[in-house]
Amino acid sequence: MAKRDDLAAHQSGTLKIEVLTPSEEHIQLIGGVAIVNVRMHISGSYAGVSSESDFRFTRVWAHTSGGSWHVVAAYSMSGLRVSSKRTCRLPFSYIRHGLTGRQ
């Protein structure tokens, strides 16, 4: 799912997140870059079907000369448990280019 598709699903109400529960967080600083890994349990629904999943998110942040931080790369992965107990894997990823976040 591309970033614009993900945002559209949230805006339209197709994707509804009800509960976010973090369980792990690792941050590694290397010069002006921070690599952040987080594990999050998410409950909600997609197109009216209830689901819950453990996600792993990775974000790479760059510190700019202006003193702010910007996400320059992002990745997330999930093993989705649907209410009928079927399992499917849904990878979501996108990469931002440059320090302004423009794609």
KEFIZA-66940 format. One record per atom (N, C-alpha, C, O, CB): z, y, x; atom name; residue number from 1; residue in three letters. Coordinates in nm, 3 decimals. Glycine has a CB too. Layout:
! KEFIZA-66940
R        w        v        u  atom  seq  type
R        Z        Y        X    CA  NUM   ALA
...
This chain:
! KEFIZA-66940
R        w        v        u  atom  seq  type
R    0.000   -0.116    0.086     N    1   MET
R    0.000    0.000    0.000    CA    1   MET
R    0.000    0.122    0.090     C    1   MET
R    0.087    0.136    0.177     O    1   MET
R    0.123    0.000   -0.098    CB    1   MET
R   -0.094    0.210    0.072     N    2   ALA
R   -0.102    0.333    0.150    CA    2   ALA
R    0.005    0.432    0.103     C    2   ALA
R    0.057    0.419   -0.008     O    2   ALA
R   -0.244    0.396    0.139    CB    2   ALA
R    0.036    0.528    0.187     N    3   LYS
R    0.136    0.627    0.153    CA    3   LYS
R    0.106    0.696    0.021     C    3   LYS
R    0.195    0.712   -0.062     O    3   LYS
R    0.147    0.731    0.265    CB    3   LYS
R   -0.020    0.737   -0.001     N    4   ARG
R   -0.054    0.808   -0.125    CA    4   ARG
R   -0.035    0.718   -0.248     C    4   ARG
R    0.003    0.766   -0.354     O    4   ARG
R   -0.200    0.860   -0.119    CB    4   ARG
R   -0.063    0.587   -0.233     N    5   ASP
R   -0.041    0.493   -0.344    CA    5   ASP
R    0.107    0.478   -0.375     C    5   ASP
R    0.147    0.472   -0.491     O    5   ASP
R   -0.102    0.356   -0.311    CB    5   ASP
R    0.188    0.471   -0.268     N    6   ASP
R    0.332    0.460   -0.284    CA    6   ASP
R    0.387    0.583   -0.357     C    6   ASP
R    0.465    0.570   -0.451     O    6   ASP
R    0.401    0.444   -0.147    CB    6   ASP
R    0.346    0.701   -0.313     N    7   LEU
R    0.392    0.825   -0.378    CA    7   LEU
R    0.347    0.832   -0.524     C    7   LEU
R    0.424    0.873   -0.611     O    7   LEU
R    0.340    0.947   -0.302    CB    7   LEU
R    0.222    0.792   -0.551     N    8   ALA
R    0.171    0.793   -0.688    CA    8   ALA
R    0.249    0.698   -0.778     C    8   ALA
R    0.275    0.729   -0.894     O    8   ALA
R    0.022    0.756   -0.689    CB    8   ALA
R    0.286    0.581   -0.726     N    9   ALA
R    0.364    0.483   -0.805    CA    9   ALA
R    0.500    0.541   -0.841     C    9   ALA
R    0.548    0.519   -0.952     O    9   ALA
R    0.381    0.350   -0.726    CB    9   ALA
R    0.563    0.613   -0.749     N   10   HIS
R    0.691    0.678   -0.778    CA   10   HIS
R    0.673    0.788   -0.881     C   10   HIS
R    0.748    0.796   -0.979     O   10   HIS
R    0.754    0.736   -0.650    CB   10   HIS
R    0.572    0.875   -0.861     N   11   GLN
R    0.551    0.989   -0.950    CA   11   GLN
R    0.514    0.947   -1.091     C   11   GLN
R    0.556    1.013   -1.187     O   11   GLN
R    0.442    1.078   -0.894    CB   11   GLN
R    0.438    0.840   -1.106     N   12   SER
R    0.395    0.795   -1.239    CA   12   SER
R    0.503    0.716   -1.312     C   12   SER
R    0.493    0.695   -1.433     O   12   SER
R    0.270    0.711   -1.227    CB   12   SER
R    0.605    0.671   -1.240     N   13   GLY
R    0.709    0.589   -1.302    CA   13   GLY
R    0.676    0.440   -1.298     C   13   GLY
R    0.754    0.359   -1.348     O   13   GLY
R    0.730    0.632   -1.445    CB   13   GLY
R    0.562    0.403   -1.238     N   14   THR
R    0.527    0.261   -1.223    CA   14   THR
R    0.632    0.192   -1.137     C   14   THR
R    0.671    0.078   -1.166     O   14   THR
R    0.386    0.245   -1.161    CB   14   THR
R    0.677    0.259   -1.032     N   15   LEU
R    0.781    0.207   -0.944    CA   15   LEU
R    0.910    0.284   -0.971     C   15   LEU
R    0.914    0.407   -0.956     O   15   LEU
R    0.740    0.219   -0.794    CB   15   LEU
R    1.014    0.212   -1.011     N   16   LYS
R    1.144    0.274   -1.038    CA   16   LYS
R    1.250    0.208   -0.953     C   16   LYS
R    1.272    0.087   -0.962     O   16   LYS
R    1.180    0.263   -1.189    CB   16   LYS
R    1.316    0.286   -0.870     N   17   ILE
R    1.423    0.235   -0.786    CA   17   ILE
R    1.556    0.270   -0.852     C   17   ILE
R    1.582    0.386   -0.885     O   17   ILE
R    1.415    0.293   -0.640    CB   17   ILE
R    1.639    0.168   -0.872     N   18   GLU
R    1.768    0.188   -0.939    CA   18   GLU
R    1.885    0.187   -0.843     C   18   GLU
R    1.977    0.267   -0.858     O   18   GLU
R    1.788    0.083   -1.044    CB   18   GLU
R    1.884    0.096   -0.743     N   19   VAL
R    1.996    0.082   -0.650    CA   19   VAL
R    1.943    0.065   -0.508     C   19   VAL
R    1.854   -0.016   -0.484     O   19   VAL
R    2.086   -0.037   -0.690    CB   19   VAL
R    1.999    0.142   -0.414     N   20   LEU
R    1.971    0.129   -0.271    CA   20   LEU
R    2.102    0.094   -0.201     C   20   LEU
R    2.199    0.169   -0.210     O   20   LEU
R    1.907    0.262   -0.212    CB   20   LEU
R    2.105   -0.019   -0.130     N   21   THR
R    2.226   -0.060   -0.060    CA   21   THR
R    2.193   -0.088    0.086     C   21   THR
R    2.133   -0.191    0.117     O   21   THR
R    2.287   -0.185   -0.127    CB   21   THR
R    2.232    0.003    0.177     N   22   PRO
R    2.205   -0.020    0.320    CA   22   PRO
R    2.299   -0.125    0.377     C   22   PRO
R    2.415   -0.134    0.336     O   22   PRO
R    2.217    0.111    0.399    CB   22   PRO
R    2.248   -0.206    0.472     N   23   SER
R    2.335   -0.306    0.535    CA   23   SER
R    2.329   -0.305    0.688     C   23   SER
R    2.420   -0.357    0.752     O   23   SER
R    2.298   -0.443    0.485    CB   23   SER
R    2.225   -0.247    0.746     N   24   GLU
R    2.213   -0.238    0.892    CA   24   GLU
R    2.144   -0.107    0.928     C   24   GLU
R    2.061   -0.056    0.853     O   24   GLU
R    2.134   -0.360    0.950    CB   24   GLU
R    2.181   -0.054    1.046     N   25   GLU
R    2.111    0.063    1.098    CA   25   GLU
R    2.121    0.061    1.250     C   25   GLU
R    2.230    0.048    1.306     O   25   GLU
R    2.171    0.195    1.040    CB   25   GLU
R    2.007    0.074    1.316     N   26   HIS
R    2.001    0.080    1.461    CA   26   HIS
R    1.917    0.201    1.499     C   26   HIS
R    1.806    0.218    1.449     O   26   HIS
R    1.942   -0.053    1.522    CB   26   HIS
R    1.971    0.284    1.588     N   27   ILE
R    1.900    0.403    1.635    CA   27   ILE
R    1.893    0.397    1.787     C   27   ILE
R    1.994    0.380    1.854     O   27   ILE
R    1.969    0.534    1.586    CB   27   ILE
R    1.771    0.413    1.839     N   28   GLN
R    1.751    0.414    1.984    CA   28   GLN
R    1.683    0.546    2.021     C   28   GLN
R    1.575    0.578    1.970     O   28   GLN
R    1.665    0.291    2.031    CB   28   GLN
R    1.746    0.622    2.111     N   29   LEU
R    1.690    0.748    2.158    CA   29   LEU
R    1.626    0.727    2.294     C   29   LEU
R    1.688    0.673    2.385     O   29   LEU
R    1.799    0.858    2.166    CB   29   LEU
R    1.499    0.770    2.307     N   30   ILE
R    1.426    0.762    2.432    CA   30   ILE
R    1.360    0.898    2.453     C   30   ILE
R    1.258    0.929    2.390     O   30   ILE
R    1.319    0.645    2.429    CB   30   ILE
R    1.417    0.978    2.539     N   31   GLY
R    1.364    1.113    2.560    CA   31   GLY
R    1.365    1.191    2.430     C   31   GLY
R    1.469    1.203    2.366     O   31   GLY
R    1.222    1.107    2.617    CB   31   GLY
R    1.251    1.245    2.391     N   32   GLY
R    1.239    1.322    2.269    CA   32   GLY
R    1.193    1.240    2.150     C   32   GLY
R    1.136    1.292    2.055     O   32   GLY
R    1.144    1.435    2.290    CB   32   GLY
R    1.219    1.107    2.157     N   33   VAL
R    1.178    1.017    2.049    CA   33   VAL
R    1.299    0.936    2.002     C   33   VAL
R    1.380    0.892    2.084     O   33   VAL
R    1.063    0.922    2.096    CB   33   VAL
R    1.311    0.916    1.872     N   34   ALA
R    1.415    0.830    1.815    CA   34   ALA
R    1.346    0.720    1.736     C   34   ALA
R    1.258    0.746    1.654     O   34   ALA
R    1.514    0.912    1.724    CB   34   ALA
R    1.388    0.596    1.760     N   35   ILE
R    1.337    0.481    1.685    CA   35   ILE
R    1.451    0.434    1.596     C   35   ILE
R    1.558    0.398    1.644     O   35   ILE
R    1.285    0.364    1.781    CB   35   ILE
R    1.426    0.435    1.464     N   36   VAL
R    1.529    0.401    1.367    CA   36   VAL
R    1.487    0.276    1.290     C   36   VAL
R    1.378    0.272    1.232     O   36   VAL
R    1.554    0.520    1.270    CB   36   VAL
R    1.574    0.174    1.290     N   37   ASN
R    1.552    0.051    1.213    CA   37   ASN
R    1.665    0.037    1.112     C   37   ASN
R    1.782    0.047    1.147     O   37   ASN
R    1.546   -0.076    1.307    CB   37   ASN
R    1.629    0.016    0.985     N   38   VAL
R    1.726    0.007    0.878    CA   38   VAL
R    1.693   -0.114    0.791     C   38   VAL
R    1.576   -0.142    0.764     O   38   VAL
R    1.729    0.137    0.794    CB   38   VAL
R    1.797   -0.185    0.747     N   39   ARG
R    1.781   -0.290    0.645    CA   39   ARG
R    1.842   -0.236    0.517     C   39   ARG
R    1.955   -0.186    0.517     O   39   ARG
R    1.848   -0.427    0.690    CB   39   ARG
R    1.768   -0.247    0.407     N   40   MET
R    1.811   -0.190    0.280    CA   40   MET
R    1.781   -0.289    0.167     C   40   MET
R    1.671   -0.343    0.160     O   40   MET
R    1.741   -0.055    0.253    CB   40   MET
R    1.879   -0.313    0.080     N   41   HIS
R    1.855   -0.394   -0.040    CA   41   HIS
R    1.819   -0.296   -0.152     C   41   HIS
R    1.893   -0.202   -0.179     O   41   HIS
R    1.982   -0.483   -0.078    CB   41   HIS
R    1.705   -0.320   -0.216     N   42   ILE
R    1.656   -0.230   -0.321    CA   42   ILE
R    1.638   -0.307   -0.451     C   42   ILE
R    1.576   -0.414   -0.452     O   42   ILE
R    1.523   -0.163   -0.278    CB   42   ILE
R    1.692   -0.253   -0.559     N   43   SER
R    1.674   -0.310   -0.693    CA   43   SER
R    1.602   -0.208   -0.779     C   43   SER
R    1.628   -0.088   -0.770     O   43   SER
R    1.812   -0.350   -0.757    CB   43   SER
R    1.512   -0.257   -0.863     N   44   GLY
R    1.438   -0.168   -0.951    CA   44   GLY
R    1.333   -0.243   -1.028     C   44   GLY
R    1.352   -0.360   -1.061     O   44   GLY
R    1.373   -0.055   -0.872    CB   44   GLY
R    1.222   -0.175   -1.057     N   45   SER
R    1.113   -0.241   -1.130    CA   45   SER
R    0.980   -0.186   -1.086     C   45   SER
R    0.969   -0.072   -1.040     O   45   SER
R    1.131   -0.224   -1.282    CB   45   SER
R    0.877   -0.269   -1.102     N   46   TYR
R    0.740   -0.228   -1.074    CA   46   TYR
R    0.656   -0.271   -1.193     C   46   TYR
R    0.649   -0.389   -1.226     O   46   TYR
R    0.687   -0.291   -0.939    CB   46   TYR
R    0.591   -0.175   -1.257     N   47   ALA
R    0.509   -0.199   -1.376    CA   47   ALA
R    0.587   -0.276   -1.483     C   47   ALA
R    0.534   -0.365   -1.549     O   47   ALA
R    0.381   -0.277   -1.339    CB   47   ALA
R    0.715   -0.240   -1.498     N   48   GLY
R    0.797   -0.300   -1.601    CA   48   GLY
R    0.861   -0.433   -1.565     C   48   GLY
R    0.936   -0.488   -1.646     O   48   GLY
R    0.717   -0.317   -1.721    CB   48   GLY
R    0.832   -0.488   -1.447     N   49   VAL
R    0.889   -0.616   -1.405    CA   49   VAL
R    1.006   -0.589   -1.310     C   49   VAL
R    0.988   -0.529   -1.204     O   49   VAL
R    0.780   -0.706   -1.336    CB   49   VAL
R    1.126   -0.633   -1.349     N   50   SER
R    1.243   -0.614   -1.265    CA   50   SER
R    1.231   -0.695   -1.137     C   50   SER
R    1.179   -0.807   -1.137     O   50   SER
R    1.371   -0.653   -1.341    CB   50   SER
R    1.279   -0.636   -1.029     N   51   SER
R    1.275   -0.706   -0.900    CA   51   SER
R    1.382   -0.650   -0.809     C   51   SER
R    1.437   -0.543   -0.832     O   51   SER
R    1.137   -0.695   -0.835    CB   51   SER
R    1.410   -0.726   -0.705     N   52   GLU
R    1.500   -0.680   -0.600    CA   52   GLU
R    1.455   -0.742   -0.470     C   52   GLU
R    1.396   -0.850   -0.468     O   52   GLU
R    1.648   -0.715   -0.632    CB   52   GLU
R    1.484   -0.673   -0.360     N   53   SER
R    1.434   -0.720   -0.233    CA   53   SER
R    1.514   -0.662   -0.119     C   53   SER
R    1.574   -0.555   -0.131     O   53   SER
R    1.287   -0.684   -0.217    CB   53   SER
R    1.515   -0.732   -0.008     N   54   ASP
R    1.567   -0.678    0.117    CA   54   ASP
R    1.448   -0.624    0.194     C   54   ASP
R    1.353   -0.696    0.222     O   54   ASP
R    1.645   -0.787    0.199    CB   54   ASP
R    1.454   -0.497    0.229     N   55   PHE
R    1.349   -0.431    0.305    CA   55   PHE
R    1.399   -0.403    0.446     C   55   PHE
R    1.518   -0.386    0.470     O   55   PHE
R    1.305   -0.299    0.236    CB   55   PHE
R    1.306   -0.401    0.539     N   56   ARG
R    1.331   -0.352    0.674    CA   56   ARG
R    1.238   -0.233    0.696     C   56   ARG
R    1.117   -0.243    0.679     O   56   ARG
R    1.308   -0.465    0.784    CB   56   ARG
R    1.297   -0.121    0.733     N   57   PHE
R    1.223    0.002    0.758    CA   57   PHE
R    1.233    0.038    0.906     C   57   PHE
R    1.340    0.028    0.965     O   57   PHE
R    1.274    0.117    0.670    CB   57   PHE
R    1.122    0.080    0.963     N   58   THR
R    1.121    0.136    1.099    CA   58   THR
R    1.055    0.272    1.091     C   58   THR
R    0.948    0.288    1.033     O   58   THR
R    1.046    0.042    1.200    CB   58   THR
R    1.120    0.370    1.149     N   59   ARG
R    1.065    0.505    1.157    CA   59   ARG
R    1.072    0.550    1.303     C   59   ARG
R    1.172    0.527    1.371     O   59   ARG
R    1.141    0.604    1.063    CB   59   ARG
R    0.967    0.614    1.349     N   60   VAL
R    0.966    0.674    1.481    CA   60   VAL
R    0.963    0.825    1.461     C   60   VAL
R    0.871    0.880    1.399     O   60   VAL
R    0.842    0.625    1.568    CB   60   VAL
R    1.065    0.892    1.513     N   61   TRP
R    1.080    1.037    1.500    CA   61   TRP
R    1.053    1.102    1.635     C   61   TRP
R    1.093    1.049    1.738     O   61   TRP
R    1.222    1.074    1.448    CB   61   TRP
R    0.984    1.216    1.635     N   62   ALA
R    0.959    1.292    1.757    CA   62   ALA
R    1.024    1.429    1.744     C   62   ALA
R    1.017    1.494    1.639     O   62   ALA
R    0.807    1.306    1.784    CB   62   ALA
R    1.088    1.472    1.852     N   63   HIS
R    1.152    1.603    1.856    CA   63   HIS
R    1.049    1.704    1.906     C   63   HIS
R    0.989    1.685    2.012     O   63   HIS
R    1.279    1.602    1.949    CB   63   HIS
R    1.028    1.809    1.830     N   64   THR
R    0.925    1.908    1.866    CA   64   THR
R    0.985    2.018    1.953     C   64   THR
R    1.107    2.032    1.963     O   64   THR
R    0.862    1.969    1.739    CB   64   THR
R    0.898    2.096    2.015     N   65   SER
R    0.944    2.207    2.098    CA   65   SER
R    1.015    2.313    2.013     C   65   SER
R    1.093    2.392    2.066     O   65   SER
R    0.825    2.270    2.173    CB   65   SER
R    0.988    2.315    1.883     N   66   GLY
R    1.055    2.408    1.791    CA   66   GLY
R    1.195    2.364    1.751     C   66   GLY
R    1.265    2.436    1.681     O   66   GLY
R    0.973    2.427    1.669    CB   66   GLY
R    1.235    2.244    1.795     N   67   GLY
R    1.370    2.197    1.767    CA   67   GLY
R    1.385    2.109    1.644     C   67   GLY
R    1.496    2.065    1.614     O   67   GLY
R    1.459    2.312    1.753    CB   67   GLY
R    1.278    2.082    1.573     N   68   SER
R    1.289    1.997    1.454    CA   68   SER
R    1.241    1.855    1.485     C   68   SER
R    1.177    1.831    1.587     O   68   SER
R    1.206    2.056    1.337    CB   68   SER
R    1.274    1.762    1.396     N   69   TRP
R    1.233    1.622    1.408    CA   69   TRP
R    1.130    1.591    1.301     C   69   TRP
R    1.144    1.636    1.187     O   69   TRP
R    1.354    1.526    1.397    CB   69   TRP
R    1.027    1.514    1.336     N   70   HIS
R    0.923    1.475    1.241    CA   70   HIS
R    0.894    1.326    1.255     C   70   HIS
R    0.893    1.273    1.366     O   70   HIS
R    0.793    1.559    1.263    CB   70   HIS
R    0.871    1.258    1.142     N   71   VAL
R    0.831    1.118    1.145    CA   71   VAL
R    0.686    1.112    1.193     C   71   VAL
R    0.599    1.177    1.135     O   71   VAL
R    0.847    1.049    1.005    CB   71   VAL
R    0.660    1.034    1.298     N   72   VAL
R    0.525    1.021    1.350    CA   72   VAL
R    0.468    0.882    1.325     C   72   VAL
R    0.347    0.861    1.337     O   72   VAL
R    0.522    1.053    1.498    CB   72   VAL
R    0.554    0.785    1.291     N   73   ALA
R    0.508    0.650    1.256    CA   73   ALA
R    0.611    0.586    1.165     C   73   ALA
R    0.731    0.610    1.179     O   73   ALA
R    0.483    0.563    1.383    CB   73   ALA
R    0.563    0.504    1.071     N   74   ALA
R    0.653    0.438    0.976    CA   74   ALA
R    0.600    0.301    0.939     C   74   ALA
R    0.479    0.279    0.932     O   74   ALA
R    0.671    0.524    0.850    CB   74   ALA
R    0.694    0.208    0.917     N   75   TYR
R    0.657    0.072    0.876    CA   75   TYR
R    0.770    0.016    0.791     C   75   TYR
R    0.887    0.044    0.817     O   75   TYR
R    0.629   -0.019    0.999    CB   75   TYR
R    0.736   -0.062    0.690     N   76   SER
R    0.838   -0.134    0.614    CA   76   SER
R    0.783   -0.267    0.569     C   76   SER
R    0.662   -0.285    0.553     O   76   SER
R    0.884   -0.052    0.492    CB   76   SER
R    0.875   -0.363    0.550     N   77   MET
R    0.836   -0.500    0.513    CA   77   MET
R    0.939   -0.554    0.415     C   77   MET
R    1.058   -0.525    0.426     O   77   MET
R    0.825   -0.592    0.639    CB   77   MET
R    0.892   -0.634    0.321     N   78   SER
R    0.980   -0.689    0.219    CA   78   SER
R    0.942   -0.830    0.182     C   78   SER
R    0.824   -0.867    0.186     O   78   SER
R    0.980   -0.602    0.096    CB   78   SER
R    1.042   -0.909    0.147     N   79   GLY
R    1.022   -1.035    0.077    CA   79   GLY
R    1.069   -1.010   -0.064     C   79   GLY
R    1.190   -1.005   -0.087     O   79   GLY
R    1.098   -1.157    0.146    CB   79   GLY
R    0.980   -0.994   -0.160     N   80   LEU
R    1.015   -0.950   -0.294    CA   80   LEU
R    1.057   -1.067   -0.381     C   80   LEU
R    0.985   -1.166   -0.393     O   80   LEU
R    0.898   -0.877   -0.358    CB   80   LEU
R    1.175   -1.056   -0.443     N   81   ARG
R    1.222   -1.157   -0.538    CA   81   ARG
R    1.203   -1.102   -0.678     C   81   ARG
R    1.271   -1.008   -0.719     O   81   ARG
R    1.372   -1.195   -0.511    CB   81   ARG
R    1.112   -1.160   -0.751     N   82   VAL
R    1.082   -1.116   -0.887    CA   82   VAL
R    1.177   -1.188   -0.982     C   82   VAL
R    1.225   -1.297   -0.950     O   82   VAL
R    0.933   -1.143   -0.924    CB   82   VAL
R    1.204   -1.129   -1.099     N   83   SER
R    1.302   -1.183   -1.192    CA   83   SER
R    1.274   -1.328   -1.231     C   83   SER
R    1.367   -1.400   -1.266     O   83   SER
R    1.308   -1.097   -1.315    CB   83   SER
R    1.148   -1.372   -1.226     N   84   SER
R    1.116   -1.511   -1.260    CA   84   SER
R    1.143   -1.605   -1.143     C   84   SER
R    1.113   -1.724   -1.151     O   84   SER
R    0.970   -1.522   -1.302    CB   84   SER
R    1.201   -1.552   -1.034     N   85   LYS
R    1.236   -1.628   -0.914    CA   85   LYS
R    1.116   -1.663   -0.827     C   85   LYS
R    1.131   -1.735   -0.729     O   85   LYS
R    1.307   -1.754   -0.952    CB   85   LYS
R    0.997   -1.614   -0.861     N   86   ARG
R    0.883   -1.630   -0.771    CA   86   ARG
R    0.902   -1.537   -0.653     C   86   ARG
R    0.967   -1.433   -0.666     O   86   ARG
R    0.748   -1.601   -0.844    CB   86   ARG
R    0.849   -1.572   -0.540     N   87   THR
R    0.861   -1.489   -0.421    CA   87   THR
R    0.724   -1.452   -0.369     C   87   THR
R    0.635   -1.537   -0.361     O   87   THR
R    0.943   -1.559   -0.311    CB   87   THR
R    0.707   -1.327   -0.336     N   88   CYS
R    0.584   -1.283   -0.270    CA   88   CYS
R    0.624   -1.184   -0.162     C   88   CYS
R    0.729   -1.120   -0.172     O   88   CYS
R    0.483   -1.221   -0.372    CB   88   CYS
R    0.542   -1.170   -0.062     N   89   ARG
R    0.569   -1.076    0.046    CA   89   ARG
R    0.477   -0.956    0.030     C   89   ARG
R    0.355   -0.972    0.016     O   89   ARG
R    0.552   -1.142    0.185    CB   89   ARG
R    0.535   -0.838    0.033     N   90   LEU
R    0.458   -0.715    0.017    CA   90   LEU
R    0.478   -0.627    0.139     C   90   LEU
R    0.582   -0.562    0.151     O   90   LEU
R    0.500   -0.641   -0.111    CB   90   LEU
R    0.381   -0.621    0.230     N   91   PRO
R    0.394   -0.529    0.343    CA   91   PRO
R    0.349   -0.388    0.305     C   91   PRO
R    0.246   -0.371    0.239     O   91   PRO
R    0.313   -0.580    0.464    CB   91   PRO
R    0.425   -0.291    0.344     N   92   PHE
R    0.388   -0.152    0.322    CA   92   PHE
R    0.392   -0.082    0.456     C   92   PHE
R    0.492   -0.091    0.528     O   92   PHE
R    0.483   -0.082    0.217    CB   92   PHE
R    0.288   -0.013    0.490     N   93   SER
R    0.294    0.062    0.615    CA   93   SER
R    0.198    0.179    0.611     C   93   SER
R    0.098    0.176    0.539     O   93   SER
R    0.262   -0.029    0.735    CB   93   SER
R    0.229    0.280    0.687     N   94   TYR
R    0.137    0.389    0.709    CA   94   TYR
R    0.176    0.454    0.840     C   94   TYR
R    0.291    0.446    0.884     O   94   TYR
R    0.140    0.491    0.591    CB   94   TYR
R    0.082    0.518    0.902     N   95   ILE
R    0.109    0.588    1.026    CA   95   ILE
R    0.066    0.733    1.009     C   95   ILE
R   -0.045    0.761    0.965     O   95   ILE
R    0.035    0.522    1.146    CB   95   ILE
R    0.155    0.822    1.045     N   96   ARG
R    0.124    0.965    1.043    CA   96   ARG
R    0.077    1.005    1.182     C   96   ARG
R    0.130    0.958    1.282     O   96   ARG
R    0.247    1.050    0.999    CB   96   ARG
R   -0.021    1.090    1.186     N   97   HIS
R   -0.074    1.136    1.314    CA   97   HIS
R   -0.030    1.278    1.339     C   97   HIS
R   -0.031    1.362    1.249     O   97   HIS
R   -0.228    1.126    1.317    CB   97   HIS
R    0.008    1.306    1.460     N   98   GLY
R    0.052    1.440    1.497    CA   98   GLY
R    0.195    1.465    1.457     C   98   GLY
R    0.256    1.383    1.389     O   98   GLY
R   -0.038    1.544    1.434    CB   98   GLY
R    0.249    1.576    1.498     N   99   LEU
R    0.389    1.607    1.471    CA   99   LEU
R    0.409    1.680    1.339     C   99   LEU
R    0.523    1.703    1.299     O   99   LEU
R    0.444    1.691    1.583    CB   99   LEU
R    0.302    1.716    1.271     N  100   THR
R    0.316    1.791    1.146    CA  100   THR
R    0.326    1.697    1.026     C  100   THR
R    0.354    1.742    0.915     O  100   THR
R    0.199    1.886    1.129    CB  100   THR
R    0.302    1.567    1.047     N  101   GLY
R    0.307    1.474    0.936    CA  101   GLY
R    0.177    1.466    0.859     C  101   GLY
R    0.169    1.393    0.760     O  101   GLY
R    0.417    1.511    0.843    CB  101   GLY
R    0.073    1.538    0.901     N  102   ARG
R   -0.056    1.530    0.834    CA  102   ARG
R   -0.123    1.399    0.866     C  102   ARG
R   -0.112    1.349    0.978     O  102   ARG
R   -0.146    1.647    0.875    CB  102   ARG
R   -0.192    1.343    0.768     N  103   GLN
R   -0.261    1.215    0.789    CA  103   GLN
R   -0.406    1.238    0.822     C  103   GLN
R   -0.480    1.142    0.844     O  103   GLN
R   -0.249    1.125    0.667    CB  103   GLN
